[in-house]
């Protein structure tokens, strides 16, 4: 009987894992829709987001960041002690950042929501999300309700 139970589990458990996906906490960019331009304005315009990157930058040891997207189109980004400023705009369901520092290239993102957590997927020059999410954020003052926990 014990062998039968192990055999059943061996057959069913992989099917159950496949049905759940590798990680249901993260958006599936092939099947899900990113936030629309209108939704992006509601979530980002005049807001401060706290978040974490999925990578480290040269000479920075913290994944955490803070970014304020002012209603007037200006941005202030802080990571560790490094402060960057610039402009932001929304077009074609993408939020784009253009920093004053000439070494930072303009980058545009499609944003996917999980509860009150926002997953930032960089958009390539071909127009699609690439490399998985680059960052996750939540509006400052909110308690993130995504897993694993953010900031």
TORGU-993283 format. One line per 5 residues: number of its first residue (from 0); their letters; for each residue x, y, z of N, C-alpha, C. Coordinates in pm, whole numbers, always signed. Each point is the difference from the previous one (the first is absolute). Layout:
! residues N
NUM) A) X Y Z X Y Z X Y Z; ...
//
This chain:
! residues 151
0) XXXXX) +82 -119 +0 -82 +119 +0 +86 +126 +0; +109 -4 +77 +88 +116 +7 +62 +28 -136; +40 -106 -71 +59 +18 -133 -102 +60 -97; -125 -42 +13 -106 +54 -87 -15 +150 +25; +0 +41 +127 -14 +142 +35 +118 +79 -55
5) XXXXX) +121 -54 +10 +118 +69 -53 -8 +11 -152; -48 -106 -65 -14 +2 -145 -103 +104 -43; -112 +7 +68 -103 +99 -32 +55 +141 +17; +71 +23 +110 +59 +132 +25 +103 +33 -107; +81 -98 -39 +101 +24 -103 -63 +40 -133
10) XXXXX) -119 -53 -26 -68 +33 -125 -79 +131 +8; -59 +28 +114 -88 +116 +12 +75 +127 +38; +99 -7 +87 +69 +120 +48 +62 +82 -112; +70 -60 -99 +53 +82 -109 -111 +68 -80; -115 -68 -19 -111 +62 -73 -55 +119 +77
15) XXXXX) -9 -14 +131 -50 +109 +82 +97 +118 -5; +130 -26 +7 +100 +107 -7 -6 +70 -135; -17 -76 -108 -9 +60 -133 -124 +86 -13; -109 -42 +60 -124 +78 -8 +15 +132 +75; +77 +1 +107 +20 +122 +77 +99 +95 -66
20) XXXXX) +85 -52 -87 +103 +83 -63 +123 +4 +89; +107 +56 -55 +124 +6 +75 -13 +92 +120; -64 +113 -18 -20 +93 +111 -119 +87 -33; -114 -31 +59 -123 +75 -28 +4 +141 +56; +100 +33 +82 +8 +135 +55 +43 +100 -105
25) XXXXX) +72 -43 -102 +52 +90 -102 -92 +1 -122; -15 +114 -65 -86 +8 -119 +52 -88 -113; -90 -48 -81 +34 -74 -121 -17 +98 -116; +109 +58 -46 -8 +108 -99 -48 -48 -136; +1 -130 -22 -50 -51 -128 -152 -10 -3
30) XXXXX) -62 -17 +117 -145 -19 +6 -76 +114 +67; +68 +84 +74 -68 +106 +75 +22 +136 -66; -91 +90 +29 +8 +135 -54 +68 +92 +102; +93 +85 -47 +58 +99 +92 -103 +109 +29; +31 +83 +97 -87 +113 +32 -13 +91 -123
35) XXXXX) -117 +56 -18 -24 +93 -110 +60 +136 +35; +6 +89 -98 +51 +135 +25 -79 +68 +111; -132 -17 -1 -84 +62 +103 +32 -57 +139; +16 -132 +7 +34 -63 +127 +139 +44 +48; +95 +11 -93 +134 +45 +36 -5 +139 +60
40) XXXXX) -79 +90 -59 -13 +135 +55 -53 -4 +142; -99 -83 +26 -57 -11 +135 +102 -50 +101; +83 -93 -42 +93 -66 +91 +130 +79 +19; +44 +74 -102 +130 +65 +7 -3 +152 +10; -94 +66 -62 +1 +147 -4 -14 +58 +141
45) XXXXX) +102 +76 +41 -1 +62 +131 +24 -96 +115; +56 -116 -27 +20 -103 +103 +148 -27 +25; +27 -45 +121 +132 -52 +35 -12 -151 +10; +87 -72 -69 +3 -145 +7 +126 -45 +73; -17 -100 +85 +112 -68 +65 +9 -137 -63
50) XXXXX) +122 -43 -29 +10 -130 -66 +136 -62 +11; +14 -109 -72 +126 -73 -8 +28 -37 -145; +128 +10 -36 +43 -43 -132 +27 -149 +1; +5 -56 -118 +33 -141 -18 +149 -16 -32; +77 +106 +16 +143 +0 -33 +67 +111 +80
55) XXXXX) +132 -5 +5 +77 +107 +63 +70 +82 -107; +17 +129 +27 +74 +87 -90 +142 +12 +53; +90 +41 -88 +141 +17 +37 +10 +99 +116; +79 -36 +99 +28 +82 +118 -122 +21 +90; -106 -79 -15 -117 +8 +87 -26 -139 +57
60) XXXXX) -14 -7 +131 -15 -130 +65 -142 -28 +46; -92 +93 -20 -138 -17 +43 -92 -20 -120; -93 -93 +12 -101 -22 -103 -115 +101 +12; -14 +62 +118 -113 +88 +29 +13 +134 -72; -116 +55 -40 -1 +134 -59 -127 +73 +40
65) XXXXX) +4 +130 -23 -116 +88 +21 -9 +87 -125; -118 +8 -58 -15 +83 -120 -130 +80 +9; +13 +131 -17 -115 +89 +3 -25 +51 -141; -119 -26 -52 -40 +47 -132 -97 +115 +21; +55 +121 -5 -79 +121 +27 -106 +21 -107
70) XXXXX) -109 +65 +37 -110 +29 -93 +47 +90 -115; +107 +78 +21 +50 +90 -105 +93 -69 -100; +19 -133 +14 +84 -75 -94 +144 -17 +42; +37 +51 +117 +137 -19 +47 +8 -125 +88; +120 -55 +10 +23 -118 +84 +119 +22 +92
75) XXXXX) -5 -68 +111 +113 -3 +95 +14 -145 +42; +115 -56 -29 +28 -141 +28 +116 -7 +99; -17 -76 +107 +105 -17 +100 +26 -149 +18; +127 -36 -12 +43 -136 +30 +129 +12 +79; -2 -52 +121 +107 +18 +96 +15 +150 +19
80) XXXXX) +116 +60 -23 +12 +146 +12 -1 +69 -137; -17 -76 -107 +4 +58 -134 -138 +55 -37; -3 +128 -36 -125 +68 -37 +8 +35 -149; -102 -40 -75 -11 +33 -142 -131 +75 -22; +4 +97 -88 -119 +77 -36 -19 -6 -150
85) XXXXX) -119 +35 -44 -28 -1 -142 -147 +23 -26; -49 -58 -109 -139 +14 -42 -61 -139 -22; -132 -6 +13 -72 -124 -28 -123 +34 -83; -47 -98 -76 -125 +16 -76 -60 -137 -27; -126 +1 -35 -71 -124 -32 -46 +9 -143
90) XXXXX) +26 -105 -76 -44 -8 -138 -21 -146 -39; -105 -28 -73 -26 -136 -50 +6 -105 +110; -63 +28 +114 -5 -94 +112 +138 -34 +56; +91 +96 -8 +135 -16 +54 +38 +125 +77; +73 -20 +107 +57 +114 +72 +147 +8 -35
95) XXXXX) +45 +119 -36 +138 +20 -44 +70 +100 +90; +126 -26 +27 +83 +84 +84 +120 +48 -81; +28 +128 +8 +116 +59 -68 +74 +84 +103; +111 -51 +49 +74 +66 +107 +94 +106 -55; +31 +99 +84 +89 +110 -39 +143 -49 -21
100) XXXXX) +41 -103 +71 +134 -56 -13 +15 -63 -138; +92 +51 -84 +13 -54 -136 +46 -145 -6; +53 -53 +111 +41 -141 -1 -118 -95 +19; -115 +55 +39 -120 -82 +18 -88 +15 -124; -25 -109 -68 -81 +4 -120 -148 +6 +35
105) XXXXX) -80 +55 -91 -144 -1 +20 -47 -146 +4; -93 -29 +89 -54 -136 +10 -151 +9 +15; -70 -92 -67 -146 -8 +8 -39 -136 +55; -113 -2 +72 -42 -121 +69 -149 -24 -18; -35 -126 -11 -138 -43 +16 -13 -39 +146
110) XXXXX) -110 +37 +62 -20 -26 +142 -117 -97 +17; +23 -103 +81 -102 -100 +31 -28 +8 +150; -125 -15 +38 -38 +11 +141 -29 -137 +59; +40 -17 +125 -35 -114 +84 -42 +61 +132; -129 +9 +23 -47 +70 +119 +42 +145 -11
115) XXXXX) +68 +50 +104 +48 +138 -7 +149 +7 -32; +53 -108 -56 +141 -4 -43 +7 +14 -151; +100 +75 -46 +12 +31 -142 +134 -55 -51; -10 -85 -101 +115 -66 -60 +39 +75 -126; +125 +43 -6 +52 +81 -109 +76 -91 -98
120) XXXXX) -47 -8 -122 +66 -79 -104 +52 +96 -107; +132 +3 -17 +56 +90 -101 -44 -44 -138; -29 +97 -86 -44 -27 -136 +118 +17 -93; +24 -99 -83 +112 +4 -93 -33 +91 -118; +98 +22 -84 -22 +82 -119 -98 -66 -95
125) XXXXX) -21 -130 +12 -97 -70 -83 -141 +14 +55; -16 +57 +120 -131 +29 +54 -59 -105 +93; +78 -92 +49 -55 -101 +91 +84 -5 +129; -61 -51 +105 +71 -11 +128 +113 -101 -14; +109 +23 +70 +113 -90 -10 +64 -24 +136
130) XXXXX) +74 -108 +14 +81 -34 +117 -78 -12 +130; -129 -18 -3 -75 -8 +125 -10 +136 +64; -55 +5 +117 -19 +131 +61 +133 +58 +46; +14 +131 -13 +122 +66 +44 -16 +56 +140; -126 +28 +39 -23 +56 +133 -144 -25 +43
135) XXXXX) -21 +11 +130 -134 -7 +58 -14 +119 +92; -121 +59 +3 -19 +114 +89 -140 +2 +57; -15 +84 +101 -129 +24 +64 -5 +149 +30; -118 +58 -1 -14 +141 +34 +40 +19 +146; +84 +100 +25 +48 +28 +135 -118 +15 +96
140) XXXXX) +12 -62 +116 -104 +5 +100 -92 -121 -2; +2 -76 -109 -82 -121 -8 +82 -120 +46; -68 -96 +57 +65 -126 +37 -11 -94 -118; +115 -45 -55 -6 -90 -116 -76 -127 +32; -85 -42 -93 -73 -126 +21 +40 -103 -104
145) XXXXX) +125 +6 -43 +53 -100 -95 +109 -79 +70; +29 -114 -56 +105 -85 +55 +105 -25 -107; +125 -11 +35 +51 +24 +134 -8 +148 +35; +5 +31 +128 -19 +135 +46 +100 +95 -64; -41 +122 -19 +86 +101 -63 +88 +69 +102
150) X) -28 +126 +22 +87 +86 +80 -33 -5 +147
//
